[in-house]
Amino acid sequence: MHIGIAEDDPDQLELLKLRLAESGHGADGFASVATAIDGFGRHRFDLLIVDWMLPDGTGAELLQWARRNLGWEIPILVLTAREDEATVVAALQAGADDYVVKPPKPMELLARVAALGRRSRASALAVLRLGAFELDIQRQRLSMDGAEVALTQKEFDLSSYLFQNPGKLLSRDHLLDRIWGIHTDVDTRTVDTHVSRLRKKLGLDGT
């Protein structure tokens, strides 16, 4: 998995990245709420690890931003130096899926990361229904009024992401990053072209 980490202690961050790398995970670190918001919004991550206390804000603020802007599909693990019930409840209410008390025990941390990854993959296999449309992510099929719609791989990836984020305003740059990846050589006109073709195939272009 590609994991985003909000952690302001450089030693803790490097240790986390080392532990995750040992299990085959890549990770990018951010030292503040502001840089994490920028990084989480610009790059695609499979899981987020968030320190509860950051120099310019709290983990709760970052969690609330993530749930508003990234949705509830991405699993989020909170790291906290406090294990009192009030802190744990606050983290879960703010949008965390799980928490680990600092300093994290390596095996426990990796086990919780793996469990969240499995849960995320399992939820992604659900069949989504929205109006006349049915999206089967596991079989990579999109149907309209019971009839399968012929889509290219990128059109399916795009439709899948849009169907999982209904009602959200998603910029061209955001879609480019999420669907084509952070190292893509294509530009935002590609997004416009694919959205236009997808709307036509789904009968949403007004014609």
N, C-alpha and C positions, 0 to 999 in steps of 0.2 A: 504494500500500500504506500501511497504518497501521503505523508502526514505533515500537517502544519502545527507548529508549536509556538505558543505565546509564553515566553519565560524570560525574565529579565536578568537572571543570574547566569553569566556566561559559562561558569563551570557546570552548573546543573544542566544547562542546555546542551553542552557538548557531551555530557554523560548520557543524557536521554537519547541524543542522536546516535551515540555509539551503541547503546543497548538495542535500539530499534534496528540499526544496521546489521547487528548480529543475527537478527531474525528476518533479514531480507527486506526491511522497510527503508524507504528514503524519507528524509525529513528536511524541512526548511524552518528556521527559527526566526522569531520576531520578539523584540525586547520591550514592547510597549503596546498599549491598546491601539494607539494611532497607527503604528507600523503594522500591527496584526490585521487591523481592518483593511488597510491598503493591500497587504499581501493576500489575505483570505479572499478579498474581492477580485484580485487580478489573476490569481492562479487557482488551478484545480487541485483539490485535496480530497482524499478518501476518508480522512478522519482528522479531527482537531484535538489537540491537547492544550488546555488552558490553565495557566497559573491563576489562583484565586486572587492574589494581590500583585498588581502591576504598578509601576512608578507613576503613571498618569491616569490611573483609574482602577476599576475592579474587574474581576472575572465575570461578575454578573452583567456589567455593561457590555462586555464583549460577547457574552452568550446571547444576550437579548438582541444585539446587532446581528449576530450570525443567524439566529432563528428568523428574524425579519427579512434578511437579505439572501440567505443561502437555503432557507427552508429547514424542514425537520428530517430530511433524508440523511443528512451527513451526521454521523455519530460524533459526540463531543465528550471527552474525558477531562474532568477537572482535577488539577493537582492543588492540594491545600495543606498548609502546615498545621491546620486546626482540624480536629476530629470531633468537636462538640456537635451535638445534634442540630443546633440552630444553623451552623454553617453548612452542614450537609443538606439540610432541608432547603436552605436558601439557594444552594447550587443546583439542586434538582428542580426547584421551582423556576429558576432562571432559564432552564433549558438543558442542563447537563443530563447525559445518559448514565454516567457512572462517575465515580471519584476515587482517587488514590491519595492516601496521606503521605506527605513528605517526611523523610526522604523515601522515595518509592523503592520497595523491594523489587529487584530486577525481574524475578520470575513472576511475581504477582502482576507487575506492570504489563509484561508481555502477554500474560494470560488474559488480562482484561482488554488489552488492545485486540487480541485475536478474537475474543468473544464479541466485541462490538463490531469487528469486521464481518464475522459470520452473520450476526443479526442484520447488518446492513445489506449484505448480499441476499439474504433470505427475503427481506422486505422488497428488494428490487425485483424479485421473481413474481410479484403479484400481478394480476390482471387489473389494469386500470380502466374505469369506465367514466366517460364524460359525454353526456348527451347521447348523440347517435354513434359515438366513437368508442371502440374497445381496443386497448393497447395491451398486448401480451409481450412483456419484456423478455421473458425467457425464450420464447419462440421467435421473437423479433417480427411480430406481425401487428399491423394496424388495420382494423376493420371499420367500415362505415356502413351503418344499417345492415350489418351482418356480412357484407361483402369485403373481401380483402383488398386493400389499396396497395398497388405496386409502388414501392419506394426504393430508392438507392440506399446504401448503407448510411451515408451522411444525412439523407432526408429522414431516415428512421431515427438516427441518433438525435437529430434536431427535434423531431416530433415527440420523442420520448422525454427529452428534457423539458420541452414546453408543457407537455401534458402533466408532468410532475410538479410544475410550478405555475398553476393556473392563476390568472389575475395579477401576476407580477410584471412590473415594468423591467424588461431586460435589455440592456444596451447592446449595440452591435459588438463592441469590444468584449463584453461579458460572454456573449454567445460564441464569439470567435475563440476565446480562451477555453470555454467549457467543452465545445464540440470538436474543435480542430487542434487544441492543445497550445501550450505556451511557447513552443518552439516552431510554430507554423510560419510558413513563408507567404501564405495568402493574406489578402487584405479584407477589409470590412465589406467590400462590394460582393465578395463571395457569400457573405451572410445574407445580403439583400437578395441575391439571385436564388439561393436555396429557400429562403422564406417565401419568395414569390412563387416558386415552383410548388412548394408544399401547400400553400394556400389554394392554388389552382387545383391540385390533385384532391384536396379535401373539400372543394366547393366553397371556400371561404373568401374568394376574391371578388364576390359580388356579381359574378357573371352567371 
